[in-house]
Amino acid sequence: MGEFGGARARALRLEAGIGAEDLTVAAGVSADTVRSAEKGFHQPHPRVVRAPARALGVPLGELFTNDQNLTLRDARARLGLPQEEMAARICVLRQKVFQVERGVSGVRVLVSWADAYELTPAQWRRAYAAARNLVRQKVADRTRRRAARGTKP
């Protein structure tokens, strides 16, 4: 999973013309929490990141770096949500969220899913592809190990 991009968050805050103190009020966290997160002293809890993203009007993914290997499961973890709550956001069964996060099932309305994960559609597609590739890699590794042992799959 990518890391919280403190410098990126600060740049977005300054670009929006919002002071650190104003952001702390909007986010419901202390000024020290905002400053230490922006300076990269710690990785904030998903609840702490979600509020500034809303206050700045940006998708949650905009506040993280290294999204190239981000999976949908990682994106949901950033939000601090279990599969059941994500399913409720999208109005689907938990099993569907499980299947989509593993890349074994597709979706009909991409925008709804991207919004629920607080990602842009492009970020959501990359996270879906990363999840699908992880599952494929695990299957390939398992197949190679079985072949090396001389057993059938």
N, CA and C of each residue as an Amber inpcrd file, in Angstrom:
protein
   459
   0.8560000  -1.1610000   0.0000000   0.0000000   0.0000000   0.0000000
   0.9010000   1.2220000   0.0000000   0.4660000   2.2680000  -0.6510000
   1.2230000   3.5030000  -0.6700000   1.2190000   4.1680000   0.6950000
   2.1360000   5.1060000   0.8510000   2.2200000   5.8330000   2.1020000
   1.5290000   7.1730000   1.9840000   1.1130000   7.6730000   3.1260000
   0.5080000   8.9990000   3.1710000   1.5450000  10.0020000   2.6940000
   1.1710000  10.8300000   1.7370000   2.0770000  11.8340000   1.1880000
   1.8870000  13.1620000   1.8860000   2.6030000  13.3720000   2.9680000
   2.4620000  14.5820000   3.7440000   2.7280000  15.8440000   2.9330000
   3.7830000  15.7940000   2.1210000   4.1130000  16.9660000   1.2950000
   2.9930000  17.2350000   0.2910000   2.4350000  16.1800000  -0.2660000
   1.3210000  16.3220000  -1.2210000   0.1010000  16.9210000  -0.5160000
  -0.1890000  16.4390000   0.6780000  -1.3330000  16.9540000   1.4420000
  -1.1370000  18.4380000   1.7610000   0.0770000  18.8050000   2.1400000
   0.3560000  20.2090000   2.4580000   0.2010000  21.0740000   1.2080000
   0.7250000  20.5900000   0.0780000   0.6180000  21.3450000  -1.1720000
  -0.8470000  21.5470000  -1.5580000  -1.6600000  20.5090000  -1.4200000
  -3.0890000  20.6260000  -1.7390000  -3.7810000  21.6100000  -0.7940000
  -3.3970000  21.5600000   0.4730000  -3.9860000  22.4670000   1.4630000
  -3.6430000  23.9130000   1.1230000  -2.3740000  24.1610000   0.8160000
  -1.9470000  25.5120000   0.4750000  -2.5840000  25.9840000  -0.8350000
  -2.6850000  25.0740000  -1.8030000  -3.3130000  25.3950000  -3.0920000
  -4.7770000  25.8050000  -2.8980000  -5.4330000  25.1610000  -1.9430000
  -6.8380000  25.4750000  -1.6620000  -6.9830000  26.7160000  -0.7920000
  -5.8400000  27.2520000  -0.3180000  -5.8870000  28.4380000   0.5190000
  -6.4150000  28.1760000   1.9140000  -6.2060000  26.9550000   2.4050000
  -6.6920000  26.5730000   3.7340000  -5.5070000  26.5160000   4.6870000
  -5.6120000  27.1930000   5.8130000  -4.5660000  27.1530000   6.8250000
  -4.6200000  25.8520000   7.6100000  -3.5060000  25.5060000   8.2410000
  -3.4450000  24.2640000   9.0200000  -4.4940000  24.2670000  10.1260000
  -4.6880000  25.4080000  10.7510000  -5.6640000  25.4950000  11.8400000
  -7.0890000  25.2850000  11.3250000  -7.3780000  25.8590000  10.1490000
  -8.7090000  25.6700000   9.5600000  -8.9430000  24.2050000   9.2120000
  -7.9020000  23.5560000   8.7120000  -8.0200000  22.1460000   8.3550000
  -8.2360000  21.2910000   9.5960000  -7.5820000  21.6480000  10.6920000
  -7.7620000  20.8620000  11.9120000  -9.2040000  20.9280000  12.3910000
  -9.8260000  22.0970000  12.2630000 -11.2290000  22.2380000  12.6620000
 -12.1170000  21.4050000  11.7420000 -11.8770000  21.5120000  10.4250000
 -12.6900000  20.7730000   9.4520000 -12.5020000  19.2680000   9.5980000
 -11.2770000  18.8520000   9.9220000 -10.9740000  17.4220000  10.0200000
 -11.2570000  16.8600000  11.4070000 -11.3670000  17.7300000  12.3990000
 -11.6310000  17.2480000  13.7520000 -10.4290000  16.5950000  14.3980000
  -9.2230000  17.0660000  14.0500000  -7.9920000  16.5450000  14.6470000
  -7.1760000  17.7220000  15.1600000  -6.1450000  17.4230000  15.9340000
  -5.3280000  18.5000000  16.4900000  -4.3910000  19.0700000  15.4310000
  -3.9530000  20.3040000  15.6710000  -3.0060000  20.9510000  14.7610000
  -1.6950000  20.1750000  14.7330000  -1.2760000  19.6230000  15.8630000
  -0.0440000  18.8350000  15.9080000  -0.1540000  17.5970000  15.0280000
  -1.3370000  16.9840000  15.0010000  -1.5450000  15.8020000  14.1660000
  -1.3820000  16.1560000  12.6990000  -1.9890000  17.2630000  12.2790000
  -1.8810000  17.6920000  10.8800000  -0.4390000  18.0150000  10.5340000
   0.2230000  18.7900000  11.3800000   1.6080000  19.1880000  11.0950000
   2.5480000  17.9960000  11.0400000   2.4310000  17.0750000  12.0030000
   3.3480000  15.9280000  12.0110000   3.0880000  14.9980000  10.8290000
   1.8350000  14.8740000  10.4020000   1.5230000  14.0550000   9.2270000
   2.0750000  14.7140000   7.9650000   1.9110000  16.0320000   7.8530000
   2.4110000  16.7420000   6.6750000   3.9290000  16.7110000   6.6050000
   4.5860000  16.6780000   7.7480000   6.0540000  16.6370000   7.7610000
   6.5850000  15.2130000   7.6140000   5.6830000  14.2260000   7.6230000
   6.0900000  12.8390000   7.4300000   6.6210000  12.1580000   8.6720000
   6.3010000  12.6880000   9.8490000   6.7750000  12.0930000  11.0910000
   6.0620000  10.7760000  11.4220000   4.8460000  10.6110000  10.9080000
   4.1080000   9.3690000  11.1540000   3.0710000   9.1460000  10.0580000
   2.5880000   7.9200000   9.9690000   1.5150000   7.5670000   9.0480000
   0.2060000   7.6920000   9.8150000  -0.6390000   8.6470000   9.4280000
  -1.8780000   8.8510000  10.1750000  -2.8780000   7.7060000   9.9810000
  -3.7550000   7.5690000  10.9480000  -4.8450000   6.5870000  10.9100000
  -5.7790000   6.9530000   9.7420000  -6.4150000   5.9650000   9.0980000
  -7.3190000   6.2690000   7.9800000  -8.3900000   7.3090000   8.3090000
  -8.9040000   7.3140000   9.5320000  -9.9070000   8.3060000   9.9170000
  -9.3280000   9.7130000   9.8380000  -8.0670000   9.8410000  10.2170000
  -7.4160000  11.1470000  10.2140000  -7.1800000  11.6230000   8.7810000
  -6.9160000  10.7090000   7.8680000  -6.6630000  11.0750000   6.4680000
  -7.9670000  11.3730000   5.7380000  -9.0040000  10.6390000   6.0350000
 -10.2810000  10.7920000   5.3430000 -10.8630000  12.1960000   5.5120000
 -10.7800000  12.7460000   6.7220000 -11.3710000  14.0590000   6.9790000
 -10.6850000  15.1750000   6.1900000  -9.3420000  15.2590000   6.1650000
  -8.7150000  16.2960000   5.3350000  -9.0070000  16.1230000   3.8480000
  -9.1000000  14.8880000   3.3810000  -9.4170000  14.6620000   1.9630000
 -10.7780000  15.2730000   1.6480000 -11.7380000  15.0480000   2.5250000
 -13.0710000  15.6410000   2.3180000 -13.0050000  17.1650000   2.3950000
 -12.2740000  17.6760000   3.3820000 -12.1760000  19.1220000   3.5600000
 -11.5010000  19.7820000   2.3560000 -10.5300000  19.0850000   1.7520000
  -9.8240000  19.6210000   0.5910000 -10.5650000  19.3360000  -0.7130000
 -11.5690000  18.4700000  -0.6520000 -12.3450000  18.1390000  -1.8420000
 -11.5800000  17.3000000  -2.8460000 -10.7330000  16.3880000  -2.3440000
  -9.9540000  15.5210000  -3.2340000 -10.2230000  14.0640000  -2.8770000
 -10.0870000  13.1440000  -3.8470000 -10.2180000  11.7230000  -3.5240000
  -9.1220000  11.3130000  -2.5330000  -9.4210000  10.3730000  -1.6950000
  -8.4750000   9.9220000  -0.6810000  -7.1480000   9.4990000  -1.3010000
  -7.2050000   8.8580000  -2.4580000  -5.9910000   8.3940000  -3.1280000
  -5.0190000   9.5020000  -3.4670000  -5.5140000  10.7320000  -3.5860000
  -4.6360000  11.8630000  -3.9050000  -3.6520000  12.1560000  -2.7770000
  -3.9570000  11.7120000  -1.5650000  -3.0980000  12.0030000  -0.4220000
  -2.0800000  10.9050000  -0.1490000  -1.9920000   9.9290000  -1.0300000
  -1.0400000   8.8390000  -0.8430000  -0.0690000   8.7820000  -2.0080000
   1.0950000   8.2390000  -1.7440000   2.1120000   8.0670000  -2.7730000
   2.2340000   6.5890000  -3.1080000   2.9170000   6.2990000  -4.1870000
   3.2040000   4.9220000  -4.5990000   1.9260000   4.1040000  -4.7790000
   1.0050000   4.6260000  -5.5770000  -0.2470000   3.9230000  -5.8330000
  -0.1210000   2.8760000  -6.9330000   1.0680000   2.6740000  -7.4720000
   1.2250000   1.7320000  -8.5720000   0.8580000   0.3060000  -8.1650000
   1.1300000  -0.0710000  -6.9300000   0.8250000  -1.4240000  -6.4690000
  -0.3590000  -1.4630000  -5.5090000  -1.1000000  -0.3750000  -5.4420000
  -2.2690000  -0.3140000  -4.5730000  -3.3370000  -1.2740000  -5.0750000
  -3.8730000  -2.0860000  -4.1800000  -4.9820000  -2.9700000  -4.5350000
  -6.2650000  -2.3860000  -3.9650000  -7.3910000  -2.9160000  -4.3880000
  -8.6680000  -2.4540000  -3.8500000  -8.7590000  -2.7380000  -2.3480000
  -8.2000000  -3.8470000  -1.9400000  -8.1940000  -4.1770000  -0.5150000
  -7.4100000  -3.1150000   0.2660000  -6.2620000  -2.6930000  -0.2940000
  -5.4720000  -1.6300000   0.3370000  -6.2780000  -0.3380000   0.4200000
  -6.9620000  -0.0110000  -0.6730000  -7.7630000   1.2220000  -0.7100000
  -8.8630000   1.1720000   0.3490000  -9.4860000   0.0050000   0.5150000
 -10.5300000  -0.1360000   1.5380000  -9.9190000  -0.0260000   2.9300000
  -8.7210000  -0.5980000   3.1070000  -8.0440000  -0.5230000   4.4090000
  -7.7060000   0.9250000   4.7610000  -7.3330000   1.7160000   3.7610000
  -7.0650000   3.1440000   3.9940000  -8.2770000   3.8450000   4.5860000
  -9.4440000   3.3980000   4.1530000 -10.6830000   3.9880000   4.6430000
 -11.0840000   3.4390000   6.0030000 -10.4150000   2.3740000   6.4240000
 -10.7350000   1.7540000   7.7010000 -12.0630000   1.0190000   7.6850000
 -12.4510000   0.4940000   6.5140000 -13.7530000  -0.1660000   6.3780000
 -13.6050000  -1.6710000   6.2040000 -14.4460000  -2.4630000   6.8780000
 -14.5020000  -3.8960000   6.5820000 -15.2900000  -4.1090000   5.2870000
 -15.2200000  -5.3070000   4.7370000 -15.9280000  -5.6100000   3.4900000
 -17.4220000  -5.3650000   3.6110000 -17.9980000  -5.6500000   4.7750000
 -19.4410000  -5.4700000   4.9530000 -19.8450000  -4.0070000   4.7610000
 -19.0500000  -3.0910000   5.3120000 -19.3780000  -1.6710000   5.1820000
 -19.1710000  -1.1850000   3.7460000 -18.1380000  -1.7030000   3.0820000
 -17.9230000  -1.3310000   1.6760000 -19.0930000  -1.8390000   0.8410000
 -19.5510000  -3.0500000   1.1130000 -20.6880000  -3.6060000   0.3930000
 -21.9320000  -2.7350000   0.5860000 -22.1320000  -2.2570000   1.8070000
 -23.2850000  -1.3940000   2.0850000 -23.1750000  -0.0800000   1.3150000
 -21.9710000   0.4530000   1.1880000 -21.7720000   1.7010000   0.4220000
 -22.1720000   1.5350000  -1.0430000 -21.8940000   0.3370000  -1.5890000
 -22.1270000   0.0980000  -3.0110000 -23.4830000  -0.5610000  -3.2650000
 -24.1210000  -1.0230000  -2.2040000 -25.3970000  -1.7450000  -2.2930000
 -25.2300000  -3.0780000  -3.0130000 -24.2280000  -3.8300000  -2.5830000
 -24.0000000  -5.1770000  -3.0910000 -23.7460000  -6.0880000  -1.8880000
 -23.6680000  -7.3820000  -2.1430000 -23.3490000  -8.3330000  -1.0830000
 -21.8550000  -8.2980000  -0.7760000 -21.4940000  -8.6610000   0.4550000
 -20.0880000  -8.7050000   0.8550000 -19.2900000  -9.6230000  -0.0560000
 -19.9040000 -10.7260000  -0.4820000 -19.2360000 -11.6770000  -1.3650000
 -18.7980000 -11.0100000  -2.6740000 -19.6060000 -10.0940000  -3.1880000
 -19.2570000  -9.3870000  -4.4190000 -18.0160000  -8.5220000  -4.2000000
 -17.9530000  -7.8370000  -3.0630000 -16.7770000  -7.0290000  -2.7440000
 -15.5480000  -7.9290000  -2.6760000 -15.6770000  -9.0700000  -2.0130000
 -14.5790000 -10.0350000  -1.9110000 -14.0970000 -10.4470000  -3.3010000
 -15.0200000 -10.8000000  -4.1780000 -14.6550000 -11.2460000  -5.5300000
 -14.0120000 -10.1340000  -6.3510000 -14.5520000  -8.9390000  -6.2620000
 -14.0020000  -7.8090000  -7.0220000 -12.6180000  -7.4530000  -6.4940000
 -12.4540000  -7.4380000  -5.1810000 -11.1510000  -7.0990000  -4.6130000
 -10.0820000  -8.1160000  -4.9840000 -10.4710000  -9.3260000  -5.2890000
  -9.5140000 -10.3430000  -5.7390000  -9.3340000 -10.3070000  -7.2460000
 -10.1330000  -9.5100000  -7.9420000 -10.0020000  -9.4200000  -9.3830000
 -10.6270000 -10.5770000 -10.1320000 -11.5130000 -11.3280000  -9.4770000
 -12.1320000 -12.4780000 -10.1310000 -13.5430000 -12.1690000 -10.6240000
 -14.0240000 -10.9680000 -10.3510000 -15.3450000 -10.5620000 -10.8040000
 -15.2720000  -9.1050000 -11.2240000 -15.9750000  -8.7760000 -12.2820000
 -15.9930000  -7.4000000 -12.7590000 -17.1520000  -6.6190000 -12.1570000
 -17.2550000  -5.3550000 -12.5550000 -18.3260000  -4.4910000 -12.0710000
 -19.0470000  -3.8690000 -13.2540000 -20.2910000  -3.4730000 -13.0300000
 -21.0780000  -2.8390000 -14.0910000 -20.9490000  -1.3250000 -14.0800000
 -20.9890000  -0.7360000 -12.8890000 -20.9540000   0.7210000 -12.7770000
 -19.6590000   1.1230000 -12.0700000 -18.6270000   1.3310000 -12.8610000
 -17.3020000   1.6410000 -12.3360000 -17.3140000   2.8810000 -11.4410000
 -18.0360000   3.8960000 -11.8310000 -18.0400000   5.1560000 -11.0740000
 -18.5380000   4.9430000  -9.6500000 -19.5570000   4.1270000  -9.4730000
 -20.0840000   3.8490000  -8.1290000 -19.0260000   3.1790000  -7.2620000
 -18.3310000   2.2390000  -7.8480000 -17.2890000   1.5370000  -7.1050000
 -16.1280000   2.4650000  -6.7870000 -15.7100000   3.2680000  -7.7550000
 -14.5990000   4.2020000  -7.5330000 -14.9650000   5.1960000  -6.4280000
 -16.1850000   5.7040000  -6.4590000 -16.6310000   6.6430000  -5.4300000
 -16.6210000   5.9910000  -4.0500000 -17.0720000   4.7630000  -3.9730000
 -17.1210000   4.0640000  -2.6930000 -15.7210000   3.8680000  -2.1100000
 -14.7460000   3.6070000  -2.9720000 -13.3630000   3.4200000  -2.5250000
 -12.6180000   4.7530000  -2.4230000 -13.3270000   5.8340000  -2.7490000
 -12.7650000   7.1870000  -2.7380000 -11.5160000   7.2770000  -3.6160000
 -11.6480000   6.7100000  -4.8250000 -10.5950000   6.7600000  -5.8320000
 -11.1730000   7.3520000  -7.1110000 -10.3040000   7.8370000  -7.9710000
 -10.7600000   8.2440000  -9.2880000 -10.9910000   6.9620000 -10.0830000
 -11.7710000   7.0050000 -11.1710000 -11.9470000   5.7880000 -11.9690000
 -10.6160000   5.1970000 -12.4630000  -9.6780000   6.0480000 -12.8420000
  -8.3730000   5.5420000 -13.3020000  -7.6230000   4.8490000 -12.1640000
  -7.6440000   5.4310000 -10.9690000  -6.9930000   4.8080000  -9.8190000
  -7.6690000   3.4850000  -9.4800000  -9.0000000   3.4560000  -9.5780000
  -9.7390000   2.2340000  -9.2600000  -9.3490000   1.1220000 -10.2410000
  -9.2770000   1.4580000 -11.5330000  -8.8970000   0.4530000 -12.5350000
  -7.5020000  -0.1070000 -12.2510000  -6.5550000   0.7750000 -11.8860000
  -5.2000000   0.3110000 -11.5700000  -5.2070000  -0.5970000 -10.3480000
  -5.9860000  -0.2310000  -9.3180000  -6.0560000  -1.0410000  -8.1010000
  -6.7010000  -2.3950000  -8.3890000  -7.7090000  -2.4040000  -9.2510000
  -8.3610000  -3.6580000  -9.6450000  -7.3650000  -4.5450000 -10.3980000
  -6.6310000  -3.9520000 -11.3300000  -5.6400000  -4.7120000 -12.1070000
  -4.5380000  -5.2490000 -11.1920000  -4.1070000  -4.4510000 -10.2200000
  -3.0710000  -4.9020000  -9.2850000  -3.5640000  -6.0950000  -8.4760000
  -4.8200000  -6.0640000  -8.0370000  -5.3910000  -7.1770000  -7.2810000
  -5.4680000  -8.4290000  -8.1460000  -5.9420000  -8.2540000  -9.3690000
  -6.0610000  -9.3820000 -10.2880000  -4.6780000  -9.9880000 -10.5640000
  -3.6770000  -9.1500000 -10.7430000  -2.3260000  -9.6440000 -11.0020000
  -1.7480000 -10.3800000  -9.7990000  -2.0470000  -9.9110000  -8.5820000
  -1.5880000 -10.6050000  -7.3810000  -2.1630000 -12.0100000  -7.3000000
  -3.4570000 -12.1290000  -7.5720000  -4.1000000 -13.4470000  -7.5280000
  -3.5000000 -14.3580000  -8.5930000  -3.3090000 -13.8380000  -9.7920000
  -2.7090000 -14.6440000 -10.8690000  -1.3080000 -15.1020000 -10.4920000
  -0.5320000 -14.2110000  -9.8730000   0.8260000 -14.5570000  -9.4550000
   0.8060000 -15.6550000  -8.4010000  -0.1300000 -15.5560000  -7.4380000
  -0.2310000 -16.5860000  -6.4020000  -0.5820000 -17.9430000  -7.0050000
  -1.5080000 -17.9420000  -7.9610000  -1.9000000 -19.1950000  -8.6150000
  -0.7150000 -19.7690000  -9.3820000   0.0120000 -18.9290000 -10.0990000
   1.1700000 -19.3910000 -10.8620000   2.2420000 -19.9590000  -9.9250000
   2.4790000 -19.2860000  -8.8060000   3.4720000 -19.7760000  -7.8350000
   3.0630000 -21.1240000  -7.2650000   1.7740000 -21.2540000  -6.9290000
   1.2670000 -22.5150000  -6.3780000   1.4070000 -23.6390000  -7.4040000
   1.1010000 -23.3340000  -8.6600000   1.2130000 -24.3290000  -9.7280000
   2.6690000 -24.7600000  -9.9010000   3.5910000 -23.8120000  -9.8690000
   5.0150000 -24.1440000  -9.9980000   5.4890000 -25.0120000  -8.8420000
   5.0570000 -24.6930000  -7.6180000   5.4700000 -25.4950000  -6.4610000
   4.9410000 -26.9180000  -6.5800000   3.6830000 -27.0590000  -7.0020000
   3.1140000 -28.4020000  -7.1580000   3.8190000 -29.1810000  -8.2550000
   4.1440000 -28.4950000  -9.3380000   4.8560000 -29.1500000 -10.4340000
   6.2430000 -29.6090000  -9.9670000   6.8800000 -28.8110000  -9.1490000
   8.2020000 -29.1670000  -8.6420000   8.1180000 -30.3730000  -7.7160000
   6.9840000 -30.5000000  -6.9890000   6.7920000 -31.6560000  -6.1040000
   6.2880000 -32.8720000  -6.8560000   5.8320000 -32.6490000  -8.0760000
   5.3110000 -33.7530000  -8.8810000   3.8740000 -34.1100000  -8.5840000
   3.1070000 -33.1610000  -8.0090000   1.6860000 -33.4100000  -7.7400000
   0.8290000 -32.6400000  -8.7180000  -0.4090000 -33.0930000  -8.8740000
  -1.3470000 -32.4080000  -9.7480000  -2.0160000 -31.2460000  -9.0260000
  -2.4640000 -30.1960000  -9.7660000  -3.1450000 -29.0720000  -9.1340000
  -4.4280000 -29.4080000  -8.5220000
